[in-house]
Every structure is written in C-alpha cells, then in structure tokens.
Amino acid sequence: MGNALWKLGPSGPVLVSDFPGNATTTTLAKMIRVNDSLFFRVNDSTVSGVELWRYDLNGGAAALVKDIRSGTASSSPDRFTAVGNTLYFTATTTAEGTELYKTDGTTAGTLLVKDIFPGTSSATPSFLTALNGALIFQATTAAGGAELWRSDGTSAGTIQLAEIGPGTFSGLPRKLTDMGGYVLFEAGDGNSASPRNELWRTDGTSAGTYLVKRIGTLSLGSNPQQFINIGGRLYFQARDPVAGMELFTSDGTSGGTVMVDDVEPGSASSTPRTPAQLNGALFFVADGSTVGTEMWTLPGAGVGGAYVAAAASVYLASGQHLINLNIEGNASVASGGGRTIVTRALALPGTLDLADDNLILDYSGVSPIATWNGSAYTSVVGLVASGHIVSSLATPGMISLPPPPYPQWLAWA
C-alpha cells in the first residue's frame, strides 16, 4: 500500500480509501470539505497525473472527479475555495493555461468557468475568497494586468470589478480578507515606480470597490501587510509617514482606520508581524530599540470595542471613577462588573470623551447601557444622559465591552 486516505476514529486511525497503482497523495493540506464531499488532489503518475479527487463522507471509495488535462499530464488543481455548494479552484491545461474552474463533485459538473486570459496565456487566479454568494479573486489579462475580479460561476458573470492600477499597470489586489459582508485587501493605484499600495474594500460590486484610506504618502503608500480579522475589525501592519511601520486597525471606513499604537516611538518601525488571536486578544511580534524583538499583545482587540475620535475628557456614568492607569495604558473601573477602558487607540494628542461621541456606558449595572449614533435606548433600565469627568488620558483609547452576545442595539461590535 502506498499513500492512502485515513481518518481518526474512536479506537485510532482507520483506513478510508487506498489509491490505485502507484498513486501517491500530494499536498494533503489542500483537502477541503464541501457539504458531504471531501476534495483533494492525487498524483496517479501512471494514469492521470495530478488531478482532482473526491471522497463521499457518507461512505465509499475515493475517486477521480475528472482528468482535466488528459493522460499523464497534470492539471495541478489548486487554491480550493468553497462558495455554497460549489468548489472553485484553478487548473492548468495546454489550451487555456491556468484558469478558473468549478465543480459540484461530478465529472459533468467540473467545468472551466471562463478563459479570462484568452488562448494559452494564464490568468492565474489567486486569493480566491467567498463573498456574498460569489467568488472574489485576482486575475491577469493583457489589457488590465492583475486586477480584482468577481464570478458567479458563469462565464458571463465572471467580470473585472475595478481597474485599480491605471492602464496595464497591475493593481495586484491581494491579502483578500473576509470581514463579513465585505472584503478588505491591499492594492496599488500608482505605477511601477510608485505603486502606492493602500487598504481597499469591496462588497463584490464595482461601485462598492474603493480605497478605504490613504495612510501613507501619495508617492509611497503605506504597504499594508499581515492582515487578521478579530471581532470584525482588521488589524494590520502599515507604514505611517511619521511613525514608520506600525500596528493599525480598520472597521472598513476611513474614519475607523487608525494607528493602534506607535510601539517603537518616533520614526523607527516596530514592524508588527505574525499576528494571531487567542480569546479575543491580538498577539504579534514587534521590534523595539530597548526590548529587542518580543511578543506583544492587545488585550481588547476582540472584545466588542468601539474606537472613537479625540475629544476632551473621559466620562464614566453613575459616579464610577477611573483607577490603576498603568504603564501598559490599561485603566480599570473601581466597581461595576469589571468593565475596562483600554487606552491604546486614540490618536495623539488628545483625550477620550464618550459623551461627545454619543456613547455613554454605565459601568454600575449588569449590562452596558448606552446612546449610540444619537439614538437613546430608554428601554434599558438606568440609561444615563450625562456622565462626569474623572480623568484626562493622553494615550490612545478604545472602549471595551464585555464579550458577546450583545443586545441588538450593540450589534455594531
């Protein structure tokens, strides 16, 4: 027996399916489940080369879905992405190059979606991402270079969404990150000498594809990297013209795209990287002139937070007061359910004013109470119309609420 498909049962590993002849499984990391089917690729070098296979999770043997590139030559299916009941992937043939395919798990239902770069040249679709029932991806053409495309699974419905890079210069949309209803990504609208890479957004329509914010200079861009979605906010590394390469966050709006902290103060860069999350907290590696390369954390990253603009003072309701402002910039409330103000996201210079941003929290009750976007939720017992000044903070700030679920009126978290 060569390589085979196994599963881990209650009593240990169980053989699911052997493969014919000298077949060897390759790149098992590309396994993906779509409904009751497990798709992967197998190299049967004596018959079909590297092609798409399927195993029915209800039982039976693994089988070749389709020999897309006939004979022992390989179509090398890759970039598996599920959208509903359909698996999208890339495959390579002599006639079309590397293009976009789809399958429903049957031979007849495994098809070329569209020869995006006509002829033997390759569109090389990449960064395949499901969005609102469609597929968003980067693809290359002779006329437009590498740009953002959308497909509904039909040839006619596979279209370029935007010409981000002018003319034949490629916008190179990449790091497509699903934010729930929209995608954030990096792209450049400049030229080869000055790509101007910045943060962009799309909802899968041409009108809904646009630059979120120009963080960097017009000539260089901010070159956003290291994307991670935590609690519906994007955290990423970007180049600030003054602070260097530091940690940023975005809620998909220009106003909500801000630097979290200048980890390495001044123009030097901390270059935050390798982000990960654990229990709602962001962990990342960053460089510091005094501490060297270390692991850092942002505790409130995934806790229903609201970043607010700089204003005048800090307000807390019901006579609560602010205590324990420490070197990490965390301030806790003396009593009232353990809510916390995490002071790491407010642009400097400035302080935090909840009232001026139409958000007042009562830390004395079991549940948070608030006004939001100017609407008062009086059905919540104990709504406080105004607070009292307890302190001024000159460090960045974020309002942090208890973990979800939230009342419907706090669904912004």
NUVEXSE-406128 format. One line per 2 residues: for each residue z, x, y of C-alpha. Coordinates in nm, 3 decimals, always signed. Layout:
BEGIN
Z/X/Y ~ ...;
//
This chain:
BEGIN
+0.000/+0.000/+0.000 ~ -0.089/+0.127/+0.344;
+0.050/-0.018/+0.664 ~ +0.144/-0.384/+0.632;
+0.292/-0.668/+0.832 ~ +0.664/-0.720/+0.771;
+0.937/-0.942/+0.908 ~ +1.313/-0.902/+0.912;
+1.478/-1.174/+0.702 ~ +1.847/-1.254/+0.645;
+1.856/-1.015/+0.348 ~ +1.642/-0.741/+0.500;
+1.271/-0.661/+0.552 ~ +1.020/-0.896/+0.385;
+0.651/-0.821/+0.329 ~ +0.443/-1.078/+0.515;
+0.090/-0.955/+0.455 ~ -0.083/-0.647/+0.324;
-0.419/-0.539/+0.462 ~ -0.738/-0.481/+0.265;
-0.868/-0.143/+0.153 ~ -0.772/+0.148/+0.377;
-0.685/-0.070/+0.675 ~ -0.409/+0.061/+0.899;
-0.237/-0.132/+1.174 ~ -0.269/+0.024/+1.515;
-0.082/-0.026/+1.843 ~ +0.163/-0.279/+1.697;
+0.313/-0.314/+2.043 ~ +0.014/-0.533/+2.122;
+0.143/-0.810/+1.899 ~ +0.170/-1.138/+2.085;
+0.270/-1.488/+1.979 ~ +0.072/-1.792/+2.094;
+0.221/-2.113/+1.955 ~ +0.232/-2.070/+1.573;
-0.003/-1.771/+1.569 ~ +0.074/-1.402/+1.583;
-0.218/-1.197/+1.717 ~ -0.257/-0.822/+1.685;
-0.526/-0.567/+1.617 ~ -0.605/-0.389/+1.292;
-0.826/-0.093/+1.214 ~ -1.019/-0.162/+0.896;
-1.226/+0.155/+0.922 ~ -1.441/+0.079/+0.616;
-1.549/-0.272/+0.721 ~ -1.489/-0.390/+1.078;
-1.326/-0.116/+1.284 ~ -1.053/-0.206/+1.535;
-1.067/-0.584/+1.579 ~ -0.853/-0.891/+1.646;
-0.642/-1.031/+1.361 ~ -0.418/-1.334/+1.330;
-0.122/-1.435/+1.118 ~ -0.020/-1.800/+1.087;
+0.359/-1.814/+1.125 ~ +0.361/-2.121/+0.900;
+0.254/-1.900/+0.611 ~ -0.049/-1.740/+0.453;
-0.211/-1.400/+0.477 ~ -0.314/-1.215/+0.792;
-0.687/-1.238/+0.853 ~ -0.958/-1.102/+1.079;
-1.028/-1.351/+1.359 ~ -1.374/-1.220/+1.444;
-1.571/-0.898/+1.411 ~ -1.668/-0.896/+1.779;
-1.851/-0.564/+1.751 ~ -2.029/-0.598/+1.418;
-1.992/-0.336/+1.149 ~ -1.751/-0.046/+1.150;
-1.777/+0.000/+1.527 ~ -1.470/-0.124/+1.718;
-1.439/-0.377/+2.000 ~ -1.081/-0.249/+2.052;
-0.922/-0.574/+2.178 ~ -0.659/-0.505/+2.441;
-0.447/-0.649/+2.728 ~ -0.338/-0.957/+2.532;
-0.220/-1.234/+2.765 ~ -0.137/-1.595/+2.676;
-0.220/-1.883/+2.909 ~ -0.111/-2.208/+2.749;
-0.273/-2.230/+2.404 ~ -0.534/-1.966/+2.480;
-0.515/-1.591/+2.425 ~ -0.711/-1.383/+2.674;
-0.796/-1.021/+2.606 ~ -1.052/-0.752/+2.675;
-1.305/-0.629/+2.420 ~ -1.593/-0.383/+2.423;
-1.948/-0.426/+2.292 ~ -2.264/-0.222/+2.327;
-2.445/-0.502/+2.508 ~ -2.180/-0.603/+2.764;
-1.938/-0.313/+2.794 ~ -1.568/-0.402/+2.835;
-1.532/-0.764/+2.946 ~ -1.300/-1.068/+2.930;
-1.269/-1.266/+2.606 ~ -1.062/-1.561/+2.488;
-0.962/-1.709/+2.153 ~ -0.798/-2.018/+2.010;
-0.739/-1.835/+1.682 ~ -1.064/-1.939/+1.517;
-1.386/-1.744/+1.473 ~ -1.590/-2.008/+1.657;
-1.334/-2.024/+1.935 ~ -1.337/-1.649/+2.002;
-1.581/-1.603/+2.288 ~ -1.690/-1.384/+2.577;
-1.566/-1.567/+2.887 ~ -1.812/-1.404/+3.126;
-2.012/-1.084/+3.160 ~ -1.857/-1.014/+3.501;
-2.041/-0.683/+3.548 ~ -2.380/-0.784/+3.403;
-2.550/-0.562/+3.148 ~ -2.397/-0.268/+2.967;
-2.164/-0.175/+3.253 ~ -1.798/-0.272/+3.223;
-1.592/-0.498/+3.449 ~ -1.285/-0.354/+3.272;
-1.048/-0.647/+3.340 ~ -0.690/-0.529/+3.385;
-0.346/-0.652/+3.495 ~ -0.410/-0.985/+3.320;
-0.147/-1.234/+3.443 ~ -0.095/-1.606/+3.376;
-0.062/-1.816/+3.691 ~ -0.055/-2.195/+3.723;
-0.258/-2.253/+3.406 ~ -0.521/-1.992/+3.488;
-0.566/-1.617/+3.445 ~ -0.547/-1.374/+3.739;
-0.673/-1.018/+3.694 ~ -0.851/-0.719/+3.842;
-1.221/-0.676/+3.761 ~ -1.501/-0.449/+3.881;
-1.854/-0.531/+3.998 ~ -2.126/-0.320/+4.155;
-2.119/-0.519/+4.479 ~ -1.747/-0.561/+4.534;
-1.576/-0.280/+4.348 ~ -1.243/-0.359/+4.178;
-1.106/-0.684/+4.323 ~ -0.893/-0.987/+4.236;
-1.045/-1.247/+4.003 ~ -0.942/-1.579/+3.851;
-1.056/-1.752/+3.532 ~ -1.002/-2.098/+3.389;
-1.162/-1.989/+3.061 ~ -1.516/-2.091/+3.152;
-1.798/-1.876/+3.283 ~ -1.844/-2.095/+3.591;
-1.470/-2.098/+3.656 ~ -1.440/-1.718/+3.647;
-1.467/-1.615/+4.011 ~ -1.364/-1.346/+4.256;
-1.073/-1.472/+4.467 ~ -1.090/-1.230/+4.756;
-1.275/-0.928/+4.893 ~ -0.963/-0.728/+4.981;
-1.137/-0.393/+5.013 ~ -1.433/-0.407/+5.255;
-1.780/-0.377/+5.102 ~ -1.798/-0.167/+4.788;
-1.456/-0.011/+4.857 ~ -1.215/-0.138/+4.593;
-0.903/-0.328/+4.692 ~ -0.765/-0.231/+4.349;
-0.515/-0.517/+4.308 ~ -0.251/-0.402/+4.061;
+0.110/-0.446/+3.953 ~ +0.049/-0.822/+3.943;
+0.398/-0.974/+3.917 ~ +0.463/-1.339/+3.838;
+0.711/-1.485/+4.087 ~ +0.695/-1.845/+3.964;
+0.402/-2.036/+4.118 ~ +0.256/-1.729/+4.285;
+0.191/-1.361/+4.215 ~ +0.279/-1.059/+4.426;
+0.073/-0.743/+4.390 ~ -0.031/-0.419/+4.555;
-0.377/-0.383/+4.711 ~ -0.553/-0.189/+4.985;
-0.776/-0.326/+5.262 ~ -0.881/+0.010/+5.404;
-1.125/+0.271/+5.275 ~ -1.126/+0.582/+5.058;
-0.984/+0.795/+5.339 ~ -0.718/+0.538/+5.430;
-0.656/+0.281/+5.152 ~ -0.375/+0.104/+5.344;
-0.204/-0.020/+5.029 ~ +0.041/-0.301/+5.102;
+0.209/-0.605/+4.942 ~ -0.023/-0.903/+4.884;
+0.023/-1.254/+4.749 ~ -0.190/-1.510/+4.564;
-0.139/-1.862/+4.433 ~ -0.468/-1.845/+4.242;
-0.686/-1.975/+4.527 ~ -0.894/-1.786/+4.780;
-0.711/-1.948/+5.072 ~ -0.378/-1.862/+4.912;
-0.458/-1.491/+4.871 ~ -0.336/-1.285/+5.166;
-0.143/-0.984/+5.292 ~ +0.231/-1.055/+5.291;
+0.333/-0.789/+5.540 ~ +0.210/-0.458/+5.674;
+0.519/-0.246/+5.609 ~ +0.360/+0.094/+5.664;
+0.136/+0.235/+5.933 ~ -0.213/+0.094/+5.978;
-0.366/+0.420/+5.860 ~ -0.147/+0.496/+5.557;
+0.005/+0.172/+5.431 ~ +0.339/+0.154/+5.252;
+0.208/+0.213/+4.897 ~ +0.443/-0.036/+4.725;
+0.544/+0.066/+4.372 ~ +0.798/-0.005/+4.096;
+0.790/-0.387/+4.103 ~ +1.062/-0.600/+3.944;
+1.138/-0.972/+3.981 ~ +1.510/-1.052/+3.986;
+1.620/-1.407/+4.059 ~ +1.291/-1.499/+4.224;
+1.289/-1.200/+4.460 ~ +1.069/-0.894/+4.426;
+1.237/-0.554/+4.452 ~ +1.012/-0.254/+4.500;
+0.969/+0.091/+4.646 ~ +0.771/+0.119/+4.972;
+0.710/+0.371/+5.248 ~ +0.869/+0.284/+5.582;
+0.724/+0.475/+5.880 ~ +1.075/+0.578/+5.990;
+1.292/+0.576/+5.676 ~ +1.044/+0.711/+5.421;
+1.007/+0.575/+5.067 ~ +1.300/+0.335/+5.019;
+1.407/+0.013/+4.845 ~ +1.253/-0.312/+4.971;
+1.274/-0.677/+4.872 ~ +1.047/-0.977/+4.930;
+1.061/-1.352/+4.882 ~ +0.683/-1.373/+4.929;
+0.697/-1.426/+5.305 ~ +0.653/-1.179/+5.590;
+0.996/-1.256/+5.733 ~ +1.159/-1.228/+5.392;
+1.010/-0.885/+5.321 ~ +1.268/-0.630/+5.435;
+1.414/-0.293/+5.352 ~ +1.728/-0.338/+5.144;
+1.883/-0.006/+5.239 ~ +1.793/+0.341/+5.363;
+1.952/+0.505/+5.058 ~ +1.869/+0.853/+5.185;
+1.934/+0.818/+5.562 ~ +1.674/+0.936/+5.809;
+1.311/+1.011/+5.739 ~ +1.376/+1.165/+5.397;
+1.288/+0.945/+5.096 ~ +1.521/+0.836/+4.817;
+1.214/+0.721/+4.617 ~ +1.387/+0.443/+4.417;
+1.226/+0.407/+4.075 ~ +1.255/+0.291/+3.713;
+1.412/-0.044/+3.813 ~ +1.596/-0.256/+3.559;
+1.824/-0.558/+3.571 ~ +2.145/-0.645/+3.390;
+2.344/-0.964/+3.451 ~ +2.168/-1.023/+3.782;
+2.225/-0.673/+3.918 ~ +1.946/-0.430/+4.004;
+1.974/-0.077/+3.866 ~ +1.745/+0.205/+3.976;
+1.721/+0.582/+4.005 ~ +1.712/+0.737/+4.353;
+1.733/+1.081/+4.514 ~ +1.995/+1.185/+4.767;
+2.043/+1.512/+4.953 ~ +2.419/+1.504/+4.892;
+2.442/+1.345/+4.545 ~ +2.112/+1.453/+4.390;
+1.924/+1.223/+4.153 ~ +2.154/+0.946/+4.035;
+2.159/+0.584/+3.916 ~ +2.223/+0.323/+4.185;
+2.291/-0.050/+4.168 ~ +2.253/-0.353/+4.392;
+2.513/-0.595/+4.251 ~ +2.394/-0.912/+4.425;
+2.022/-0.884/+4.350 ~ +2.007/-1.169/+4.102;
+2.288/-1.383/+4.239 ~ +2.138/-1.674/+4.436;
+2.120/-1.486/+4.764 ~ +1.963/-1.556/+5.100;
+1.852/-1.271/+5.325 ~ +1.893/-1.360/+5.692;
+1.785/-1.210/+6.022 ~ +2.008/-1.005/+6.251;
+2.222/-1.207/+6.492 ~ +2.569/-1.183/+6.647;
+2.871/-1.220/+6.421 ~ +2.996/-1.309/+6.075;
+3.122/-1.666/+6.030 ~ +3.330/-1.799/+5.743;
+3.446/-2.160/+5.719 ~ +3.790/-2.315/+5.668;
+3.989/-2.027/+5.811 ~ +3.887/-1.776/+5.547;
+3.886/-1.414/+5.653 ~ +3.696/-1.104/+5.558;
+3.873/-0.821/+5.375 ~ +3.803/-0.499/+5.190;
+3.488/-0.380/+5.364 ~ +3.436/-0.061/+5.166;
+3.207/+0.238/+5.172 ~ +2.955/+0.063/+4.947;
+2.911/-0.214/+5.205 ~ +3.068/-0.487/+4.994;
+3.302/-0.737/+5.161 ~ +3.507/-0.983/+4.960;
+3.678/-1.304/+5.070 ~ +4.055/-1.323/+5.053;
+4.059/-1.650/+4.860 ~ +3.847/-1.948/+4.761;
+3.659/-1.895/+4.438 ~ +3.570/-1.529/+4.461;
+3.250/-1.559/+4.663 ~ +3.124/-1.237/+4.814;
+2.923/-1.121/+5.112 ~ +2.712/-0.822/+5.008;
+2.626/-0.634/+5.324 ~ +2.317/-0.437/+5.230;
+2.007/-0.620/+5.355 ~ +2.036/-0.687/+5.727;
+1.805/-0.484/+5.949 ~ +1.986/-0.239/+6.174;
+2.111/-0.251/+6.443 ~ +2.257/-0.597/+6.409;
+2.520/-0.815/+6.252 ~ +2.524/-1.128/+6.045;
+2.556/-1.482/+6.181 ~ +2.542/-1.758/+5.922;
+2.557/-2.038/+6.180 ~ +2.256/-1.914/+6.376;
+2.054/-1.914/+6.053 ~ +2.150/-2.274/+5.969;
+2.350/-2.169/+5.667 ~ +2.727/-2.220/+5.664;
+2.925/-2.171/+5.342 ~ +3.276/-2.299/+5.274;
+3.448/-2.043/+5.056 ~ +3.758/-2.258/+5.008;
+3.602/-2.520/+4.781 ~ +3.496/-2.508/+4.418;
+3.128/-2.545/+4.509 ~ +2.944/-2.393/+4.806;
+2.868/-2.635/+5.090 ~ +2.600/-2.574/+5.349;
+2.344/-2.678/+5.601 ~ +2.004/-2.537/+5.518;
+1.691/-2.531/+5.736 ~ +1.865/-2.754/+5.985;
+1.947/-3.034/+5.737 ~ +2.315/-3.118/+5.681;
+2.418/-3.220/+5.330 ~ +2.707/-3.451/+5.421;
+2.735/-3.588/+5.069 ~ +2.905/-3.265/+4.974;
+3.276/-3.302/+5.049 ~ +3.409/-3.060/+5.308;
+3.092/-2.974/+5.500 ~ +3.192/-2.752/+5.789;
+2.992/-2.793/+6.111 ~ +3.104/-2.463/+6.258;
+3.289/-2.156/+6.146 ~ +3.497/-1.898/+6.320;
+3.429/-1.535/+6.398 ~ +3.607/-1.296/+6.168;
+3.422/-0.969/+6.199 ~ +3.106/-0.790/+6.303;
+2.907/-0.591/+6.049 ~ +2.664/-0.316/+6.143;
+2.533/-0.268/+5.790 ~ +2.263/-0.462/+5.603;
+2.374/-0.801/+5.472 ~ +2.296/-1.065/+5.208;
+2.468/-1.396/+5.144 ~ +2.564/-1.408/+4.778;
+2.646/-1.734/+4.597 ~ +2.789/-1.796/+4.250;
+2.550/-1.777/+3.953 ~ +2.313/-2.073/+3.883;
+2.282/-2.363/+3.827 ~ +2.293/-2.482/+4.187;
+2.283/-2.830/+4.337 ~ +1.927/-2.941/+4.412;
+1.966/-2.862/+4.779 ~ +2.025/-2.496/+4.689;
+1.710/-2.471/+4.480 ~ +1.581/-2.201/+4.713;
+1.784/-1.943/+4.520;
//
